[in-house]
Amino acid sequence: MRIPISFEQVNLRYPEQVKEVIVKLRKGKSKHRLEEAANLSWFFHLILEIKTQTIQEVIDEVTHPESEPTIDERMTEFARNCHVFLVAYIGHWTGYSKEISVPDEILSRQRISYQKDEEELKRFEVLPKEDQDKEIEADLQQLRKLPGFMEFRLT
């Protein structure tokens, strides 16, 4: 995921990483190698580690669920598994910085997302069983259209 950030902000908050990216640009052979840093497009680039699970582990989670983690626990897990880099683009050239700590605005976005998830779950839990089943079936219909989606029916 890429999140845009202005050059003014990136230069104010991450001057060492800006220098690092510009050094890479200057040393390269791009026709833009002499371009000013302010003329580049700057982004946060996020990479989220996904825990791998065996099919048996997935089935165990469904058949023997643990308690739902709190938002704070989910945020801690997110911060641990999220890797952020500064990226600059110009033309066909792309430059990456070394990894930086997860910026507050990204953590804030994620917290809001988790809060919306909780609100949706509360809304869903108060629905009558037949309405819950209809929503689940509608979601499954969408997922079944996706390549690589696997459906397991546990009885």
C-alpha positions as CSV (number, residue, x, y, z in Angstrom):
1,M,0.0,0.0,0.0
2,R,1.2,3.5,-0.8
3,I,0.1,6.6,1.1
4,P,1.1,9.9,-0.3
5,I,3.0,12.4,1.8
6,S,4.1,15.9,0.8
7,F,7.8,16.7,0.3
8,E,7.6,19.4,3.0
9,Q,6.4,16.8,5.5
10,V,8.8,14.1,4.5
11,N,11.7,16.5,4.5
12,L,10.8,17.8,7.9
13,R,10.2,14.5,9.6
14,Y,12.6,12.2,7.7
15,P,15.6,14.3,6.5
16,E,18.1,11.4,6.7
17,Q,15.9,9.1,4.6
18,V,15.3,11.9,2.0
19,K,19.1,12.3,1.7
20,E,19.5,8.5,1.4
21,V,16.9,8.3,-1.5
22,I,18.4,11.4,-3.3
23,V,21.9,9.9,-3.1
24,K,20.6,6.8,-4.8
25,L,19.0,9.0,-7.5
26,R,22.2,11.0,-8.1
27,K,24.3,7.8,-8.4
28,G,21.9,6.2,-10.9
29,K,21.6,6.6,-14.6
30,S,18.1,8.0,-14.7
31,K,17.5,11.1,-16.9
32,H,16.0,12.6,-13.8
33,R,19.1,12.1,-11.6
34,L,19.6,15.9,-11.3
35,E,16.0,16.6,-10.3
36,E,15.3,18.4,-7.1
37,A,13.9,16.3,-4.2
38,A,10.8,18.6,-4.0
39,N,9.9,17.6,-7.6
40,L,9.7,13.9,-6.8
41,S,6.4,12.2,-5.6
42,W,6.8,10.9,-2.1
43,F,4.9,8.1,-0.4
44,F,4.9,5.8,2.6
45,H,5.2,2.3,1.3
46,L,3.6,-0.3,3.7
47,I,4.3,-4.0,3.7
48,L,2.3,-6.1,6.1
49,E,3.6,-9.5,7.2
50,I,0.9,-12.1,7.1
51,K,1.2,-15.1,9.4
52,T,1.1,-18.3,7.5
53,Q,-1.2,-21.1,8.8
54,T,-1.7,-24.7,7.9
55,I,-5.3,-25.7,6.9
56,Q,-5.4,-27.6,10.3
57,E,-4.6,-24.4,12.2
58,V,-7.4,-22.5,10.4
59,I,-9.9,-25.3,11.1
60,D,-8.7,-25.3,14.8
61,E,-9.3,-21.6,15.0
62,V,-12.8,-22.0,13.7
63,T,-13.8,-25.0,15.8
64,H,-12.1,-23.8,19.0
65,P,-12.1,-20.0,18.8
66,E,-10.1,-18.0,21.3
67,S,-11.4,-14.7,22.7
68,E,-11.3,-11.8,20.3
69,P,-8.3,-9.6,20.8
70,T,-8.9,-6.0,21.9
71,I,-8.2,-3.1,19.6
72,D,-5.1,-2.3,21.6
73,E,-3.9,-5.9,21.1
74,R,-4.7,-5.7,17.4
75,M,-2.8,-2.4,17.2
76,T,0.3,-3.9,18.9
77,E,0.2,-6.8,16.4
78,F,-0.2,-4.5,13.5
79,A,2.7,-2.3,14.5
80,R,4.9,-5.4,14.9
81,N,4.0,-6.8,11.5
82,C,3.9,-3.5,9.5
83,H,7.1,-2.4,7.7
84,V,7.2,1.1,6.3
85,F,9.6,2.7,3.9
86,L,9.7,6.1,2.2
87,V,9.5,5.9,-1.5
88,A,10.1,8.6,-4.1
89,Y,9.1,8.4,-7.8
90,I,9.9,10.4,-10.8
91,G,9.4,9.1,-14.4
92,H,10.3,5.4,-14.3
93,W,12.7,5.8,-11.4
94,T,11.8,4.6,-7.9
95,G,13.9,5.0,-4.8
96,Y,13.3,3.4,-1.4
97,S,14.7,4.4,2.0
98,K,15.6,2.0,4.8
99,E,12.7,0.9,7.0
100,I,11.2,3.6,9.2
101,S,9.0,3.3,12.3
102,V,5.3,3.2,11.6
103,P,4.1,6.8,11.4
104,D,1.3,8.0,13.7
105,E,-1.1,8.7,10.8
106,I,-0.9,5.1,9.6
107,L,-1.5,3.8,13.1
108,S,-4.4,6.2,13.4
109,R,-5.9,5.0,10.1
110,Q,-5.6,1.4,11.3
111,R,-7.2,2.1,14.7
112,I,-10.2,3.7,12.9
113,S,-10.4,0.7,10.7
114,Y,-10.5,-1.7,13.7
115,Q,-13.1,0.5,15.4
116,K,-15.3,0.3,12.3
117,D,-14.8,-3.5,12.3
118,E,-16.1,-3.7,15.9
119,E,-19.1,-1.5,15.1
120,E,-20.0,-3.7,12.2
121,L,-19.6,-6.9,14.3
122,K,-21.9,-5.4,17.0
123,R,-24.5,-4.4,14.2
124,F,-24.3,-8.0,12.8
125,E,-24.6,-9.7,16.2
126,V,-28.0,-8.1,16.9
127,L,-29.5,-9.2,13.6
128,P,-32.0,-12.1,13.6
129,K,-30.4,-15.4,12.6
130,E,-32.0,-15.4,9.1
131,D,-30.7,-11.9,8.3
132,Q,-27.2,-13.0,9.5
133,D,-27.4,-16.0,7.2
134,K,-28.5,-13.8,4.2
135,E,-25.6,-11.4,4.8
136,I,-23.1,-14.3,5.1
137,E,-24.4,-15.9,1.9
138,A,-24.2,-12.6,0.0
139,D,-20.6,-12.1,1.2
140,L,-19.7,-15.7,0.2
141,Q,-21.2,-15.1,-3.3
142,Q,-18.8,-12.3,-3.7
143,L,-15.8,-14.3,-2.4
144,R,-16.6,-17.3,-4.6
145,K,-16.0,-15.1,-7.6
146,L,-12.4,-14.3,-6.5
147,P,-9.6,-16.5,-8.0
148,G,-7.9,-18.6,-5.3
149,F,-10.8,-18.4,-2.8
150,M,-11.3,-21.7,-1.0
151,E,-14.4,-22.6,0.9
152,F,-14.5,-25.3,3.6
153,R,-17.8,-26.5,5.1
154,L,-17.2,-27.8,8.6
155,T,-20.0,-29.9,10.0
